[in-house]
Amino acid sequence: MSDITAKSSLTGHSGWVNSVTYSSDGATLASGSDDQTIKLWNSATQSERTTLKGHGGSVYQVAFSSDGKRLASASDDHTVKLWDTQLQQIEATLEGHAGQVYCVAFSPDAKTVASGGHDRVVHLWDAVTGSIKTTLKGHTNFVYSLAFSPDGQTLATTSLDRTIKLWDLSSAEVATTLEGHGSFAWSVAFSPDGQSLAAGTDTVEMWDLGPPSMAKLKGHEDWVRAVAFSPDGKTLASGSYDKTAKLWDVSRGTAIATFRGHKSKMQWTGILSVAYSPDGETLATASSDNTIGLWKVPAVPQE
């Protein structure tokens, strides 16, 4: 396993960077921060394009629509905002949560926005009208992370109740509840083929969904805050409070690289979000040191 310390850093946020995500064409990287702003970065030049202002609290997560023309953001101010990324302005403010909104995602067809938070529910919003289509109830504590399956038929949600729920969106009912975690899941991600689910808990969990079984990928020295599959599904990236990101060979379940370089002296801080560029060649890491790291992704070793 290799240690990687060389990276580029994007600076400009004045608070923790909680979330990073790439547009589908890879041209833009979006970041959300405790400084109550969202920044859009030019991936090619690694320079700031614009700063989006409008939230009245920390921005916990940002998510692009599949065409990259819209961005959703979840905030401490109890709202979800939808942004026109071309006009660089707010399209709509979605109000309905009774507390902080921790997570947000567009469905693959971009017709639905899902959000979850402190009020223990998940709202499914019509992305055009901004109205609530369905509310998913079942978690008994905060909803902290969510992800749509690639086919858009299932939503995975994580909670401080230490469960991961898989919702059948055709019926708005829980299809499966995954339990047995060492702690609650900070993050969750579907593999590109939809057959596996990764979760960040006290370690990295890899779930085979048919039928559900779980393997733990051990190597981090603290809670795993973020997980993301590469576009080809061959590797998994994880980010931890131990201030490192790791790259895992999915087929072998082994770590192939550790990314080191983020700095933070506070407890319960570190890497808060990870995202692959669409070509799989760059990994972006968001950190409580107020910066974004950009790392060259090494090739998976061949057998």
Secondary structure, 3 states (H helix, E strand, C coil): CEEECCCEEECCCCCCEEEEEECCCCCEEEEEECCCEEEEEECCCCEEEEEEECCCCCEEEEEECCCCCEEEEEECCCEEEEEECCCCEEEEEEECCCCCEEEEEECCCCCEEEEEECCCEEEEEECCCCCEEEEEECCCCCEEEEEECCCCCEEEEEECCCCEEEEECCCCEEEEEECCCCCCCCEEEECCCCCEEEEECCCEEEEEECCEEEEEECCCCCCEEEEEECCCCCEEEEEECCCEEEEEECCCCEEEEEEECCCCCCCCCCEEEEEECCCCCEEEEEECCCCEEEEECCCCCCC
